[in-house]
Amino acid sequence: MQAVSNVRGLFTPRFFNNFLPIPATSNLVVGRKTPDFVLPDIKNRSTVRLSDYQGKQQVLLAFTRIFSEKHYCPLCYPHIVELNENYERFTQQGIEVLMIASTDTRQSQQVIKELGLKMPFLSNPRCDVFRSYETGQALGAPLPAQFWLDQEGKLLYKHLFSFLEPNAGVEKFLVDG
């Protein structure tokens, strides 16, 4: 009986829609604007439109891989923790971090609570934003990726998943000083 409860929430329509592997191949070009989107921010109980940040501040889009509120990707979990621990450093340097996950509202609320997340946590269970950024997918969830945008919404840097470097470390984005 315990084994059944451990996979509860894992086998959702999202799992089956993302089961077949699609490599991360984002064609977004450095120096050009990225697709706009509107997603619910579960942490702050609001709606986030990416274009609202244009002309105001830089944004780090941190697409992360969480299977369910009880099943974190072992390659992404340390990255989520690292971003959360450094969130104040990002905001002090004028960078907003938007964590984007494919978990639904209930799962997202549990993740926020369990990890004590400080950053906005955007829910995208349909995975359409993941697909518009071409992050790829495998084994039931979209792959992680990071996209760093300047104040005008143009791409400064992108990191796509690979087994050698699943996520870009915070040192790629933060300047010590």
Chimera marker file (.cmm) of the C-alpha trace (Angstrom):
<marker_set name="trace">
<marker id="1" x="0.000" y="0.000" z="0.000" r="1" g="1" b="0" radius="0.5"/>
<marker id="2" x="2.864" y="2.399" z="0.766" r="1" g="1" b="0" radius="0.5"/>
<marker id="3" x="4.243" y="2.090" z="-2.783" r="1" g="1" b="0" radius="0.5"/>
<marker id="4" x="0.922" y="3.231" z="-4.230" r="1" g="1" b="0" radius="0.5"/>
<marker id="5" x="0.810" y="6.351" z="-2.048" r="1" g="1" b="0" radius="0.5"/>
<marker id="6" x="4.390" y="7.254" z="-3.053" r="1" g="1" b="0" radius="0.5"/>
<marker id="7" x="3.411" y="7.676" z="-6.713" r="1" g="1" b="0" radius="0.5"/>
<marker id="8" x="0.172" y="9.516" z="-6.014" r="1" g="1" b="0" radius="0.5"/>
<marker id="9" x="0.112" y="12.660" z="-8.128" r="1" g="1" b="0" radius="0.5"/>
<marker id="10" x="2.842" y="11.402" z="-10.434" r="1" g="1" b="0" radius="0.5"/>
<marker id="11" x="0.787" y="9.763" z="-13.188" r="1" g="1" b="0" radius="0.5"/>
<marker id="12" x="-1.209" y="12.751" z="-14.404" r="1" g="1" b="0" radius="0.5"/>
<marker id="13" x="-2.156" y="13.750" z="-17.964" r="1" g="1" b="0" radius="0.5"/>
<marker id="14" x="0.947" y="15.979" z="-17.854" r="1" g="1" b="0" radius="0.5"/>
<marker id="15" x="3.097" y="12.887" z="-17.226" r="1" g="1" b="0" radius="0.5"/>
<marker id="16" x="1.769" y="11.094" z="-20.302" r="1" g="1" b="0" radius="0.5"/>
<marker id="17" x="1.933" y="14.231" z="-22.486" r="1" g="1" b="0" radius="0.5"/>
<marker id="18" x="5.620" y="14.631" z="-21.601" r="1" g="1" b="0" radius="0.5"/>
<marker id="19" x="6.643" y="10.977" z="-21.533" r="1" g="1" b="0" radius="0.5"/>
<marker id="20" x="8.308" y="10.683" z="-24.946" r="1" g="1" b="0" radius="0.5"/>
<marker id="21" x="11.721" y="12.333" z="-25.125" r="1" g="1" b="0" radius="0.5"/>
<marker id="22" x="12.086" y="15.578" z="-27.046" r="1" g="1" b="0" radius="0.5"/>
<marker id="23" x="15.587" y="17.063" z="-26.887" r="1" g="1" b="0" radius="0.5"/>
<marker id="24" x="16.191" y="20.581" z="-25.631" r="1" g="1" b="0" radius="0.5"/>
<marker id="25" x="16.727" y="22.548" z="-28.837" r="1" g="1" b="0" radius="0.5"/>
<marker id="26" x="15.616" y="26.095" z="-28.103" r="1" g="1" b="0" radius="0.5"/>
<marker id="27" x="16.107" y="28.258" z="-31.173" r="1" g="1" b="0" radius="0.5"/>
<marker id="28" x="15.806" y="31.477" z="-29.164" r="1" g="1" b="0" radius="0.5"/>
<marker id="29" x="18.643" y="33.801" z="-30.158" r="1" g="1" b="0" radius="0.5"/>
<marker id="30" x="20.792" y="35.913" z="-27.845" r="1" g="1" b="0" radius="0.5"/>
<marker id="31" x="19.967" y="39.586" z="-28.440" r="1" g="1" b="0" radius="0.5"/>
<marker id="32" x="16.358" y="38.942" z="-29.464" r="1" g="1" b="0" radius="0.5"/>
<marker id="33" x="13.147" y="39.050" z="-27.441" r="1" g="1" b="0" radius="0.5"/>
<marker id="34" x="11.716" y="35.846" z="-26.073" r="1" g="1" b="0" radius="0.5"/>
<marker id="35" x="8.058" y="34.748" z="-26.152" r="1" g="1" b="0" radius="0.5"/>
<marker id="36" x="5.759" y="36.574" z="-23.782" r="1" g="1" b="0" radius="0.5"/>
<marker id="37" x="3.546" y="34.555" z="-21.449" r="1" g="1" b="0" radius="0.5"/>
<marker id="38" x="1.024" y="34.912" z="-18.632" r="1" g="1" b="0" radius="0.5"/>
<marker id="39" x="1.125" y="32.389" z="-15.777" r="1" g="1" b="0" radius="0.5"/>
<marker id="40" x="-0.251" y="32.212" z="-12.248" r="1" g="1" b="0" radius="0.5"/>
<marker id="41" x="2.272" y="32.969" z="-9.498" r="1" g="1" b="0" radius="0.5"/>
<marker id="42" x="1.222" y="30.458" z="-6.853" r="1" g="1" b="0" radius="0.5"/>
<marker id="43" x="3.505" y="31.916" z="-4.166" r="1" g="1" b="0" radius="0.5"/>
<marker id="44" x="2.227" y="35.481" z="-4.404" r="1" g="1" b="0" radius="0.5"/>
<marker id="45" x="-1.311" y="34.599" z="-5.494" r="1" g="1" b="0" radius="0.5"/>
<marker id="46" x="-1.143" y="36.804" z="-8.546" r="1" g="1" b="0" radius="0.5"/>
<marker id="47" x="-0.671" y="36.602" z="-12.289" r="1" g="1" b="0" radius="0.5"/>
<marker id="48" x="2.671" y="37.262" z="-13.966" r="1" g="1" b="0" radius="0.5"/>
<marker id="49" x="3.026" y="38.594" z="-17.487" r="1" g="1" b="0" radius="0.5"/>
<marker id="50" x="6.646" y="38.426" z="-18.611" r="1" g="1" b="0" radius="0.5"/>
<marker id="51" x="6.368" y="41.633" z="-20.658" r="1" g="1" b="0" radius="0.5"/>
<marker id="52" x="5.462" y="43.575" z="-17.474" r="1" g="1" b="0" radius="0.5"/>
<marker id="53" x="9.166" y="43.395" z="-16.520" r="1" g="1" b="0" radius="0.5"/>
<marker id="54" x="10.316" y="45.088" z="-19.735" r="1" g="1" b="0" radius="0.5"/>
<marker id="55" x="11.858" y="48.475" z="-19.113" r="1" g="1" b="0" radius="0.5"/>
<marker id="56" x="12.097" y="47.697" z="-15.390" r="1" g="1" b="0" radius="0.5"/>
<marker id="57" x="14.557" y="44.920" z="-14.604" r="1" g="1" b="0" radius="0.5"/>
<marker id="58" x="16.364" y="41.823" z="-15.769" r="1" g="1" b="0" radius="0.5"/>
<marker id="59" x="14.641" y="38.458" z="-15.404" r="1" g="1" b="0" radius="0.5"/>
<marker id="60" x="15.966" y="34.952" z="-14.956" r="1" g="1" b="0" radius="0.5"/>
<marker id="61" x="13.476" y="32.373" z="-16.175" r="1" g="1" b="0" radius="0.5"/>
<marker id="62" x="14.324" y="29.219" z="-14.247" r="1" g="1" b="0" radius="0.5"/>
<marker id="63" x="12.385" y="26.366" z="-15.815" r="1" g="1" b="0" radius="0.5"/>
<marker id="64" x="12.606" y="23.478" z="-13.375" r="1" g="1" b="0" radius="0.5"/>
<marker id="65" x="11.706" y="19.821" z="-13.409" r="1" g="1" b="0" radius="0.5"/>
<marker id="66" x="9.415" y="18.677" z="-10.609" r="1" g="1" b="0" radius="0.5"/>
<marker id="67" x="7.365" y="15.546" z="-11.176" r="1" g="1" b="0" radius="0.5"/>
<marker id="68" x="4.957" y="16.142" z="-8.283" r="1" g="1" b="0" radius="0.5"/>
<marker id="69" x="4.983" y="17.707" z="-4.816" r="1" g="1" b="0" radius="0.5"/>
<marker id="70" x="6.695" y="14.543" z="-3.523" r="1" g="1" b="0" radius="0.5"/>
<marker id="71" x="8.933" y="13.770" z="-6.510" r="1" g="1" b="0" radius="0.5"/>
<marker id="72" x="11.719" y="16.212" z="-7.349" r="1" g="1" b="0" radius="0.5"/>
<marker id="73" x="14.166" y="15.660" z="-10.155" r="1" g="1" b="0" radius="0.5"/>
<marker id="74" x="17.432" y="14.729" z="-8.400" r="1" g="1" b="0" radius="0.5"/>
<marker id="75" x="19.357" y="16.948" z="-10.846" r="1" g="1" b="0" radius="0.5"/>
<marker id="76" x="17.051" y="19.946" z="-10.310" r="1" g="1" b="0" radius="0.5"/>
<marker id="77" x="16.415" y="19.829" z="-6.585" r="1" g="1" b="0" radius="0.5"/>
<marker id="78" x="19.891" y="21.208" z="-5.663" r="1" g="1" b="0" radius="0.5"/>
<marker id="79" x="19.444" y="23.956" z="-8.267" r="1" g="1" b="0" radius="0.5"/>
<marker id="80" x="16.084" y="25.006" z="-6.820" r="1" g="1" b="0" radius="0.5"/>
<marker id="81" x="17.662" y="25.186" z="-3.357" r="1" g="1" b="0" radius="0.5"/>
<marker id="82" x="20.652" y="27.161" z="-4.710" r="1" g="1" b="0" radius="0.5"/>
<marker id="83" x="18.404" y="29.712" z="-6.439" r="1" g="1" b="0" radius="0.5"/>
<marker id="84" x="16.273" y="30.071" z="-3.319" r="1" g="1" b="0" radius="0.5"/>
<marker id="85" x="19.319" y="30.548" z="-1.050" r="1" g="1" b="0" radius="0.5"/>
<marker id="86" x="20.629" y="33.286" z="-3.367" r="1" g="1" b="0" radius="0.5"/>
<marker id="87" x="17.310" y="34.985" z="-4.164" r="1" g="1" b="0" radius="0.5"/>
<marker id="88" x="18.188" y="38.146" z="-2.212" r="1" g="1" b="0" radius="0.5"/>
<marker id="89" x="21.506" y="38.425" z="-4.099" r="1" g="1" b="0" radius="0.5"/>
<marker id="90" x="19.610" y="38.257" z="-7.388" r="1" g="1" b="0" radius="0.5"/>
<marker id="91" x="17.139" y="40.968" z="-6.376" r="1" g="1" b="0" radius="0.5"/>
<marker id="92" x="19.962" y="43.163" z="-5.008" r="1" g="1" b="0" radius="0.5"/>
<marker id="93" x="21.544" y="42.991" z="-8.457" r="1" g="1" b="0" radius="0.5"/>
<marker id="94" x="18.274" y="43.912" z="-10.162" r="1" g="1" b="0" radius="0.5"/>
<marker id="95" x="17.386" y="40.422" z="-11.378" r="1" g="1" b="0" radius="0.5"/>
<marker id="96" x="13.974" y="38.892" z="-10.720" r="1" g="1" b="0" radius="0.5"/>
<marker id="97" x="13.983" y="35.100" z="-10.635" r="1" g="1" b="0" radius="0.5"/>
<marker id="98" x="10.832" y="33.474" z="-11.954" r="1" g="1" b="0" radius="0.5"/>
<marker id="99" x="10.750" y="29.759" z="-11.135" r="1" g="1" b="0" radius="0.5"/>
<marker id="100" x="8.541" y="27.932" z="-13.632" r="1" g="1" b="0" radius="0.5"/>
<marker id="101" x="7.335" y="24.392" z="-12.942" r="1" g="1" b="0" radius="0.5"/>
<marker id="102" x="4.839" y="22.066" z="-14.567" r="1" g="1" b="0" radius="0.5"/>
<marker id="103" x="3.178" y="21.244" z="-11.244" r="1" g="1" b="0" radius="0.5"/>
<marker id="104" x="-0.475" y="22.133" z="-10.740" r="1" g="1" b="0" radius="0.5"/>
<marker id="105" x="-1.703" y="24.642" z="-8.157" r="1" g="1" b="0" radius="0.5"/>
<marker id="106" x="-2.034" y="22.162" z="-5.276" r="1" g="1" b="0" radius="0.5"/>
<marker id="107" x="1.347" y="20.556" z="-5.974" r="1" g="1" b="0" radius="0.5"/>
<marker id="108" x="2.976" y="23.981" z="-6.366" r="1" g="1" b="0" radius="0.5"/>
<marker id="109" x="1.605" y="25.162" z="-3.011" r="1" g="1" b="0" radius="0.5"/>
<marker id="110" x="3.134" y="22.116" z="-1.340" r="1" g="1" b="0" radius="0.5"/>
<marker id="111" x="6.520" y="22.682" z="-3.036" r="1" g="1" b="0" radius="0.5"/>
<marker id="112" x="6.556" y="26.342" z="-1.934" r="1" g="1" b="0" radius="0.5"/>
<marker id="113" x="5.748" y="25.364" z="1.639" r="1" g="1" b="0" radius="0.5"/>
<marker id="114" x="8.144" y="22.417" z="1.821" r="1" g="1" b="0" radius="0.5"/>
<marker id="115" x="11.108" y="24.333" z="0.370" r="1" g="1" b="0" radius="0.5"/>
<marker id="116" x="10.298" y="27.733" z="1.895" r="1" g="1" b="0" radius="0.5"/>
<marker id="117" x="10.581" y="29.351" z="-1.532" r="1" g="1" b="0" radius="0.5"/>
<marker id="118" x="11.131" y="33.100" z="-1.603" r="1" g="1" b="0" radius="0.5"/>
<marker id="119" x="10.909" y="33.671" z="-5.361" r="1" g="1" b="0" radius="0.5"/>
<marker id="120" x="7.790" y="33.796" z="-7.501" r="1" g="1" b="0" radius="0.5"/>
<marker id="121" x="6.711" y="30.252" z="-8.399" r="1" g="1" b="0" radius="0.5"/>
<marker id="122" x="4.826" y="30.049" z="-11.696" r="1" g="1" b="0" radius="0.5"/>
<marker id="123" x="2.619" y="27.059" z="-12.452" r="1" g="1" b="0" radius="0.5"/>
<marker id="124" x="2.476" y="25.724" z="-16.026" r="1" g="1" b="0" radius="0.5"/>
<marker id="125" x="0.853" y="22.241" z="-15.905" r="1" g="1" b="0" radius="0.5"/>
<marker id="126" x="-0.139" y="22.475" z="-19.597" r="1" g="1" b="0" radius="0.5"/>
<marker id="127" x="3.600" y="22.927" z="-20.328" r="1" g="1" b="0" radius="0.5"/>
<marker id="128" x="2.840" y="25.341" z="-23.175" r="1" g="1" b="0" radius="0.5"/>
<marker id="129" x="5.430" y="27.884" z="-21.975" r="1" g="1" b="0" radius="0.5"/>
<marker id="130" x="8.029" y="25.100" z="-21.668" r="1" g="1" b="0" radius="0.5"/>
<marker id="131" x="7.204" y="24.175" z="-25.280" r="1" g="1" b="0" radius="0.5"/>
<marker id="132" x="7.347" y="27.768" z="-26.544" r="1" g="1" b="0" radius="0.5"/>
<marker id="133" x="10.869" y="28.009" z="-25.086" r="1" g="1" b="0" radius="0.5"/>
<marker id="134" x="11.696" y="24.539" z="-26.501" r="1" g="1" b="0" radius="0.5"/>
<marker id="135" x="13.156" y="23.205" z="-23.256" r="1" g="1" b="0" radius="0.5"/>
<marker id="136" x="12.539" y="19.574" z="-24.249" r="1" g="1" b="0" radius="0.5"/>
<marker id="137" x="10.904" y="16.788" z="-22.270" r="1" g="1" b="0" radius="0.5"/>
<marker id="138" x="11.457" y="13.225" z="-21.081" r="1" g="1" b="0" radius="0.5"/>
<marker id="139" x="9.992" y="10.639" z="-18.739" r="1" g="1" b="0" radius="0.5"/>
<marker id="140" x="6.923" y="12.569" z="-17.717" r="1" g="1" b="0" radius="0.5"/>
<marker id="141" x="8.113" y="16.158" z="-17.279" r="1" g="1" b="0" radius="0.5"/>
<marker id="142" x="9.651" y="19.017" z="-19.251" r="1" g="1" b="0" radius="0.5"/>
<marker id="143" x="13.405" y="19.419" z="-18.991" r="1" g="1" b="0" radius="0.5"/>
<marker id="144" x="15.001" y="22.244" z="-16.984" r="1" g="1" b="0" radius="0.5"/>
<marker id="145" x="16.461" y="25.338" z="-18.651" r="1" g="1" b="0" radius="0.5"/>
<marker id="146" x="17.463" y="28.889" z="-17.758" r="1" g="1" b="0" radius="0.5"/>
<marker id="147" x="16.933" y="32.020" z="-19.850" r="1" g="1" b="0" radius="0.5"/>
<marker id="148" x="18.417" y="35.332" z="-18.671" r="1" g="1" b="0" radius="0.5"/>
<marker id="149" x="16.696" y="38.395" z="-20.111" r="1" g="1" b="0" radius="0.5"/>
<marker id="150" x="17.867" y="42.005" z="-20.057" r="1" g="1" b="0" radius="0.5"/>
<marker id="151" x="15.661" y="44.941" z="-19.036" r="1" g="1" b="0" radius="0.5"/>
<marker id="152" x="14.173" y="45.094" z="-22.526" r="1" g="1" b="0" radius="0.5"/>
<marker id="153" x="13.249" y="41.407" z="-22.569" r="1" g="1" b="0" radius="0.5"/>
<marker id="154" x="16.085" y="40.391" z="-24.894" r="1" g="1" b="0" radius="0.5"/>
<marker id="155" x="17.926" y="37.158" z="-24.304" r="1" g="1" b="0" radius="0.5"/>
<marker id="156" x="21.339" y="37.587" z="-22.673" r="1" g="1" b="0" radius="0.5"/>
<marker id="157" x="22.095" y="33.917" z="-22.011" r="1" g="1" b="0" radius="0.5"/>
<marker id="158" x="20.411" y="30.532" z="-22.264" r="1" g="1" b="0" radius="0.5"/>
<marker id="159" x="21.248" y="27.205" z="-20.725" r="1" g="1" b="0" radius="0.5"/>
<marker id="160" x="19.559" y="24.027" z="-21.911" r="1" g="1" b="0" radius="0.5"/>
<marker id="161" x="19.609" y="20.714" z="-20.107" r="1" g="1" b="0" radius="0.5"/>
<marker id="162" x="22.436" y="18.257" z="-20.646" r="1" g="1" b="0" radius="0.5"/>
<marker id="163" x="23.563" y="15.407" z="-18.425" r="1" g="1" b="0" radius="0.5"/>
<marker id="164" x="26.979" y="17.060" z="-18.115" r="1" g="1" b="0" radius="0.5"/>
<marker id="165" x="25.447" y="20.294" z="-16.831" r="1" g="1" b="0" radius="0.5"/>
<marker id="166" x="21.726" y="19.928" z="-16.072" r="1" g="1" b="0" radius="0.5"/>
<marker id="167" x="21.341" y="23.517" z="-14.791" r="1" g="1" b="0" radius="0.5"/>
<marker id="168" x="23.409" y="26.701" z="-14.911" r="1" g="1" b="0" radius="0.5"/>
<marker id="169" x="24.807" y="27.567" z="-11.478" r="1" g="1" b="0" radius="0.5"/>
<marker id="170" x="24.083" y="30.919" z="-9.874" r="1" g="1" b="0" radius="0.5"/>
<marker id="171" x="27.666" y="32.059" z="-10.568" r="1" g="1" b="0" radius="0.5"/>
<marker id="172" x="26.659" y="32.437" z="-14.255" r="1" g="1" b="0" radius="0.5"/>
<marker id="173" x="24.245" y="35.218" z="-13.281" r="1" g="1" b="0" radius="0.5"/>
<marker id="174" x="25.567" y="36.884" z="-10.137" r="1" g="1" b="0" radius="0.5"/>
<marker id="175" x="28.443" y="39.313" z="-9.882" r="1" g="1" b="0" radius="0.5"/>
<marker id="176" x="30.291" y="39.355" z="-6.571" r="1" g="1" b="0" radius="0.5"/>
<marker id="177" x="30.876" y="42.807" z="-5.322" r="1" g="1" b="0" radius="0.5"/>
<link id1="1" id2="2" r="1" g="1" b="0" radius="0.2"/>
<link id1="2" id2="3" r="1" g="1" b="0" radius="0.2"/>
<link id1="3" id2="4" r="1" g="1" b="0" radius="0.2"/>
<link id1="4" id2="5" r="1" g="1" b="0" radius="0.2"/>
<link id1="5" id2="6" r="1" g="1" b="0" radius="0.2"/>
<link id1="6" id2="7" r="1" g="1" b="0" radius="0.2"/>
<link id1="7" id2="8" r="1" g="1" b="0" radius="0.2"/>
<link id1="8" id2="9" r="1" g="1" b="0" radius="0.2"/>
<link id1="9" id2="10" r="1" g="1" b="0" radius="0.2"/>
<link id1="10" id2="11" r="1" g="1" b="0" radius="0.2"/>
<link id1="11" id2="12" r="1" g="1" b="0" radius="0.2"/>
<link id1="12" id2="13" r="1" g="1" b="0" radius="0.2"/>
<link id1="13" id2="14" r="1" g="1" b="0" radius="0.2"/>
<link id1="14" id2="15" r="1" g="1" b="0" radius="0.2"/>
<link id1="15" id2="16" r="1" g="1" b="0" radius="0.2"/>
<link id1="16" id2="17" r="1" g="1" b="0" radius="0.2"/>
<link id1="17" id2="18" r="1" g="1" b="0" radius="0.2"/>
<link id1="18" id2="19" r="1" g="1" b="0" radius="0.2"/>
<link id1="19" id2="20" r="1" g="1" b="0" radius="0.2"/>
<link id1="20" id2="21" r="1" g="1" b="0" radius="0.2"/>
<link id1="21" id2="22" r="1" g="1" b="0" radius="0.2"/>
<link id1="22" id2="23" r="1" g="1" b="0" radius="0.2"/>
<link id1="23" id2="24" r="1" g="1" b="0" radius="0.2"/>
<link id1="24" id2="25" r="1" g="1" b="0" radius="0.2"/>
<link id1="25" id2="26" r="1" g="1" b="0" radius="0.2"/>
<link id1="26" id2="27" r="1" g="1" b="0" radius="0.2"/>
<link id1="27" id2="28" r="1" g="1" b="0" radius="0.2"/>
<link id1="28" id2="29" r="1" g="1" b="0" radius="0.2"/>
<link id1="29" id2="30" r="1" g="1" b="0" radius="0.2"/>
<link id1="30" id2="31" r="1" g="1" b="0" radius="0.2"/>
<link id1="31" id2="32" r="1" g="1" b="0" radius="0.2"/>
<link id1="32" id2="33" r="1" g="1" b="0" radius="0.2"/>
<link id1="33" id2="34" r="1" g="1" b="0" radius="0.2"/>
<link id1="34" id2="35" r="1" g="1" b="0" radius="0.2"/>
<link id1="35" id2="36" r="1" g="1" b="0" radius="0.2"/>
<link id1="36" id2="37" r="1" g="1" b="0" radius="0.2"/>
<link id1="37" id2="38" r="1" g="1" b="0" radius="0.2"/>
<link id1="38" id2="39" r="1" g="1" b="0" radius="0.2"/>
<link id1="39" id2="40" r="1" g="1" b="0" radius="0.2"/>
<link id1="40" id2="41" r="1" g="1" b="0" radius="0.2"/>
<link id1="41" id2="42" r="1" g="1" b="0" radius="0.2"/>
<link id1="42" id2="43" r="1" g="1" b="0" radius="0.2"/>
<link id1="43" id2="44" r="1" g="1" b="0" radius="0.2"/>
<link id1="44" id2="45" r="1" g="1" b="0" radius="0.2"/>
<link id1="45" id2="46" r="1" g="1" b="0" radius="0.2"/>
<link id1="46" id2="47" r="1" g="1" b="0" radius="0.2"/>
<link id1="47" id2="48" r="1" g="1" b="0" radius="0.2"/>
<link id1="48" id2="49" r="1" g="1" b="0" radius="0.2"/>
<link id1="49" id2="50" r="1" g="1" b="0" radius="0.2"/>
<link id1="50" id2="51" r="1" g="1" b="0" radius="0.2"/>
<link id1="51" id2="52" r="1" g="1" b="0" radius="0.2"/>
<link id1="52" id2="53" r="1" g="1" b="0" radius="0.2"/>
<link id1="53" id2="54" r="1" g="1" b="0" radius="0.2"/>
<link id1="54" id2="55" r="1" g="1" b="0" radius="0.2"/>
<link id1="55" id2="56" r="1" g="1" b="0" radius="0.2"/>
<link id1="56" id2="57" r="1" g="1" b="0" radius="0.2"/>
<link id1="57" id2="58" r="1" g="1" b="0" radius="0.2"/>
<link id1="58" id2="59" r="1" g="1" b="0" radius="0.2"/>
<link id1="59" id2="60" r="1" g="1" b="0" radius="0.2"/>
<link id1="60" id2="61" r="1" g="1" b="0" radius="0.2"/>
<link id1="61" id2="62" r="1" g="1" b="0" radius="0.2"/>
<link id1="62" id2="63" r="1" g="1" b="0" radius="0.2"/>
<link id1="63" id2="64" r="1" g="1" b="0" radius="0.2"/>
<link id1="64" id2="65" r="1" g="1" b="0" radius="0.2"/>
<link id1="65" id2="66" r="1" g="1" b="0" radius="0.2"/>
<link id1="66" id2="67" r="1" g="1" b="0" radius="0.2"/>
<link id1="67" id2="68" r="1" g="1" b="0" radius="0.2"/>
<link id1="68" id2="69" r="1" g="1" b="0" radius="0.2"/>
<link id1="69" id2="70" r="1" g="1" b="0" radius="0.2"/>
<link id1="70" id2="71" r="1" g="1" b="0" radius="0.2"/>
<link id1="71" id2="72" r="1" g="1" b="0" radius="0.2"/>
<link id1="72" id2="73" r="1" g="1" b="0" radius="0.2"/>
<link id1="73" id2="74" r="1" g="1" b="0" radius="0.2"/>
<link id1="74" id2="75" r="1" g="1" b="0" radius="0.2"/>
<link id1="75" id2="76" r="1" g="1" b="0" radius="0.2"/>
<link id1="76" id2="77" r="1" g="1" b="0" radius="0.2"/>
<link id1="77" id2="78" r="1" g="1" b="0" radius="0.2"/>
<link id1="78" id2="79" r="1" g="1" b="0" radius="0.2"/>
<link id1="79" id2="80" r="1" g="1" b="0" radius="0.2"/>
<link id1="80" id2="81" r="1" g="1" b="0" radius="0.2"/>
<link id1="81" id2="82" r="1" g="1" b="0" radius="0.2"/>
<link id1="82" id2="83" r="1" g="1" b="0" radius="0.2"/>
<link id1="83" id2="84" r="1" g="1" b="0" radius="0.2"/>
<link id1="84" id2="85" r="1" g="1" b="0" radius="0.2"/>
<link id1="85" id2="86" r="1" g="1" b="0" radius="0.2"/>
<link id1="86" id2="87" r="1" g="1" b="0" radius="0.2"/>
<link id1="87" id2="88" r="1" g="1" b="0" radius="0.2"/>
<link id1="88" id2="89" r="1" g="1" b="0" radius="0.2"/>
<link id1="89" id2="90" r="1" g="1" b="0" radius="0.2"/>
<link id1="90" id2="91" r="1" g="1" b="0" radius="0.2"/>
<link id1="91" id2="92" r="1" g="1" b="0" radius="0.2"/>
<link id1="92" id2="93" r="1" g="1" b="0" radius="0.2"/>
<link id1="93" id2="94" r="1" g="1" b="0" radius="0.2"/>
<link id1="94" id2="95" r="1" g="1" b="0" radius="0.2"/>
<link id1="95" id2="96" r="1" g="1" b="0" radius="0.2"/>
<link id1="96" id2="97" r="1" g="1" b="0" radius="0.2"/>
<link id1="97" id2="98" r="1" g="1" b="0" radius="0.2"/>
<link id1="98" id2="99" r="1" g="1" b="0" radius="0.2"/>
<link id1="99" id2="100" r="1" g="1" b="0" radius="0.2"/>
<link id1="100" id2="101" r="1" g="1" b="0" radius="0.2"/>
<link id1="101" id2="102" r="1" g="1" b="0" radius="0.2"/>
<link id1="102" id2="103" r="1" g="1" b="0" radius="0.2"/>
<link id1="103" id2="104" r="1" g="1" b="0" radius="0.2"/>
<link id1="104" id2="105" r="1" g="1" b="0" radius="0.2"/>
<link id1="105" id2="106" r="1" g="1" b="0" radius="0.2"/>
<link id1="106" id2="107" r="1" g="1" b="0" radius="0.2"/>
<link id1="107" id2="108" r="1" g="1" b="0" radius="0.2"/>
<link id1="108" id2="109" r="1" g="1" b="0" radius="0.2"/>
<link id1="109" id2="110" r="1" g="1" b="0" radius="0.2"/>
<link id1="110" id2="111" r="1" g="1" b="0" radius="0.2"/>
<link id1="111" id2="112" r="1" g="1" b="0" radius="0.2"/>
<link id1="112" id2="113" r="1" g="1" b="0" radius="0.2"/>
<link id1="113" id2="114" r="1" g="1" b="0" radius="0.2"/>
<link id1="114" id2="115" r="1" g="1" b="0" radius="0.2"/>
<link id1="115" id2="116" r="1" g="1" b="0" radius="0.2"/>
<link id1="116" id2="117" r="1" g="1" b="0" radius="0.2"/>
<link id1="117" id2="118" r="1" g="1" b="0" radius="0.2"/>
<link id1="118" id2="119" r="1" g="1" b="0" radius="0.2"/>
<link id1="119" id2="120" r="1" g="1" b="0" radius="0.2"/>
<link id1="120" id2="121" r="1" g="1" b="0" radius="0.2"/>
<link id1="121" id2="122" r="1" g="1" b="0" radius="0.2"/>
<link id1="122" id2="123" r="1" g="1" b="0" radius="0.2"/>
<link id1="123" id2="124" r="1" g="1" b="0" radius="0.2"/>
<link id1="124" id2="125" r="1" g="1" b="0" radius="0.2"/>
<link id1="125" id2="126" r="1" g="1" b="0" radius="0.2"/>
<link id1="126" id2="127" r="1" g="1" b="0" radius="0.2"/>
<link id1="127" id2="128" r="1" g="1" b="0" radius="0.2"/>
<link id1="128" id2="129" r="1" g="1" b="0" radius="0.2"/>
<link id1="129" id2="130" r="1" g="1" b="0" radius="0.2"/>
<link id1="130" id2="131" r="1" g="1" b="0" radius="0.2"/>
<link id1="131" id2="132" r="1" g="1" b="0" radius="0.2"/>
<link id1="132" id2="133" r="1" g="1" b="0" radius="0.2"/>
<link id1="133" id2="134" r="1" g="1" b="0" radius="0.2"/>
<link id1="134" id2="135" r="1" g="1" b="0" radius="0.2"/>
<link id1="135" id2="136" r="1" g="1" b="0" radius="0.2"/>
<link id1="136" id2="137" r="1" g="1" b="0" radius="0.2"/>
<link id1="137" id2="138" r="1" g="1" b="0" radius="0.2"/>
<link id1="138" id2="139" r="1" g="1" b="0" radius="0.2"/>
<link id1="139" id2="140" r="1" g="1" b="0" radius="0.2"/>
<link id1="140" id2="141" r="1" g="1" b="0" radius="0.2"/>
<link id1="141" id2="142" r="1" g="1" b="0" radius="0.2"/>
<link id1="142" id2="143" r="1" g="1" b="0" radius="0.2"/>
<link id1="143" id2="144" r="1" g="1" b="0" radius="0.2"/>
<link id1="144" id2="145" r="1" g="1" b="0" radius="0.2"/>
<link id1="145" id2="146" r="1" g="1" b="0" radius="0.2"/>
<link id1="146" id2="147" r="1" g="1" b="0" radius="0.2"/>
<link id1="147" id2="148" r="1" g="1" b="0" radius="0.2"/>
<link id1="148" id2="149" r="1" g="1" b="0" radius="0.2"/>
<link id1="149" id2="150" r="1" g="1" b="0" radius="0.2"/>
<link id1="150" id2="151" r="1" g="1" b="0" radius="0.2"/>
<link id1="151" id2="152" r="1" g="1" b="0" radius="0.2"/>
<link id1="152" id2="153" r="1" g="1" b="0" radius="0.2"/>
<link id1="153" id2="154" r="1" g="1" b="0" radius="0.2"/>
<link id1="154" id2="155" r="1" g="1" b="0" radius="0.2"/>
<link id1="155" id2="156" r="1" g="1" b="0" radius="0.2"/>
<link id1="156" id2="157" r="1" g="1" b="0" radius="0.2"/>
<link id1="157" id2="158" r="1" g="1" b="0" radius="0.2"/>
<link id1="158" id2="159" r="1" g="1" b="0" radius="0.2"/>
<link id1="159" id2="160" r="1" g="1" b="0" radius="0.2"/>
<link id1="160" id2="161" r="1" g="1" b="0" radius="0.2"/>
<link id1="161" id2="162" r="1" g="1" b="0" radius="0.2"/>
<link id1="162" id2="163" r="1" g="1" b="0" radius="0.2"/>
<link id1="163" id2="164" r="1" g="1" b="0" radius="0.2"/>
<link id1="164" id2="165" r="1" g="1" b="0" radius="0.2"/>
<link id1="165" id2="166" r="1" g="1" b="0" radius="0.2"/>
<link id1="166" id2="167" r="1" g="1" b="0" radius="0.2"/>
<link id1="167" id2="168" r="1" g="1" b="0" radius="0.2"/>
<link id1="168" id2="169" r="1" g="1" b="0" radius="0.2"/>
<link id1="169" id2="170" r="1" g="1" b="0" radius="0.2"/>
<link id1="170" id2="171" r="1" g="1" b="0" radius="0.2"/>
<link id1="171" id2="172" r="1" g="1" b="0" radius="0.2"/>
<link id1="172" id2="173" r="1" g="1" b="0" radius="0.2"/>
<link id1="173" id2="174" r="1" g="1" b="0" radius="0.2"/>
<link id1="174" id2="175" r="1" g="1" b="0" radius="0.2"/>
<link id1="175" id2="176" r="1" g="1" b="0" radius="0.2"/>
<link id1="176" id2="177" r="1" g="1" b="0" radius="0.2"/>
</marker_set>
